[in-house]
């Protein structure tokens, strides 16, 4: 599992991941959502305030903030799913958000749930039962003020055989 995680981390921090986002998440790519940091424990994704990510109120559109928040959780989930000993499906099944301040510049979303993600994937493999996990991604601005807090619920389910 460690080798698979190391390979994933290497790929996520390189050119291949930019191509992955462009191919699989083109709206996130076009709006400027990027992973700025990823390790076994945490992931940070950013979204800029620019013409493509703005709303009519001169702040970052909530959907763009949502993409960055989800990416900070999804990269961790994908890392542990790809490193699993057997195939595991992953899916967002819920999302809640609190917006506390207008996003008028770059916003960084951080999720520190790597250990919980690893445990959820291990649990579904061990039991064969689906596992749901709610994780938090907190968005801050350059002054360190909280812009938004997202609670994203992931579902993990071990598949019966490799496809």
N, C-alpha and C positions, 0 to 999 in steps of 0.2 A: 504494500500500500504506500509506503514512504516513497519508493521510486516513482510510482504513478503520480503522486502529489507533486514531487519535485519536477517531473516532466510537465505537468499541467501549469505549475507556477512559471516555469520558463516560457512556455507558450503564451501564457496570458500577459506576460510582460514584454512581448515582442510584436513584430510586424504581423505575424499570423493572427493575433487577436484582433488587430485593427481590421484585417480582412474579414474575420469572422463576424464582427459587428456590422460591417458594411453589407455582408451577404445575408445575415440572419436577422439583424435589427437595424435596418437602414434608417428609420426615423430617429433612433437614438444616435446613430453616427452623424446624420445631417445636423441634428440639433446640438451636437458637441458633447454629448455624454461620453465620459471616458473613465476608465479605472485608473486611479492614481497610485494605489497601493493595494497589494494583496499578499497575504501570508496565511499560514494554517489557522490563525486565530481571528483575523479581521480582514475586512475589505473596505476601501474607501473609493467612491466614485464621485466624479464632479460633473456639474452642469453649469455652463456659463450663462450670463445674461447677455443675449445678443438678439439681433433682429429675428432670427429663426426660432428663438425660444421665449420670446416675450408675449405678454398678453396686452390688452388695451389699457391696462392700468399702470403701465411702465414698471412692471416687475416680471419675474420669470413665471411662465405659465405653469399651473399646477401639474399638468400632464408631464411636462419635462422634468419637474421635480420628482414626480412619481417614477419616471423611468430611471433616474439616477438612484433613487432609494431602492428600487427593485433590483437594479444591477448590483448594488453593494451586497445584497443578500443572495442573489442568484449566482454570482460568481463563486461564493463559498459553497452553496448547495451543489453546483455543477462539479466543483473540484472533488467533493467527497463521493458524488455519484459516479464520476468517471474512474475513481480509484477503487470502487467497490469490487468485491470478489465475484459478484454476479450482477446482472443488469438491474438497475433500479430506475423507476420512472419518477419524475419530479414535476410538480405543478403548483402554481399559486392558486390557493382556494379562497383567500380572503385578504382584505387590506383595509386598514383604518388609518386615518391621518389627522394630525392636529397641526394647523398652521399658526405660527405665533408671531411672525414678522415678515414683511415684504422682502422678497429676494430681489435685490437690486444690483447684484454682482454675482461673482462665481459662488456656488454653494457646493460644499463637500458633504456627502452622506457617508457615514461610517456605521458598519454593522460589526459587532464584536462577538458573534455567535458561532464561530468556527467549531468549538468543542461540542456545542449542542447539535450542530448540523451533522458532525461525525457520528455522534451518538444516535441520532434519529436514523441515519442510513444503516448503521450497525444493527439497530433494533429491528428494522423491517426485514433485514436479511436473516436475522436469527429467528424471528417469529413467523415470517411470511405474512404478517398483518400490516396493513397500511399504518403509517405514523404521521401525525400532523404536528407541526411545530410552529409557534408564533415567535418571530424574531423582530428586533427593533433596529431601525436605521435612523440615526439622528443627523439632520442637516444643519450645518453651521456656516456662517459667513466669514469673511476675512478677519472680522473683529472677534470671532469666537462666539458670537451670539447665535442662539438657536433660532433657526428659520422654520423648521418643521420636524415633527417626529412621526415616523411611519411604523406601523405594526403590520408586518406581512406574514400571512400564514401559508406555510408550505406543506404539501402532502408528499410523502415518499412511499413508494410501493415496490417491493422486490418482485421482479418478474420471474416466472417459473423456469425459463431457459433462455439462453443467449439467442438473439435474433440475428 
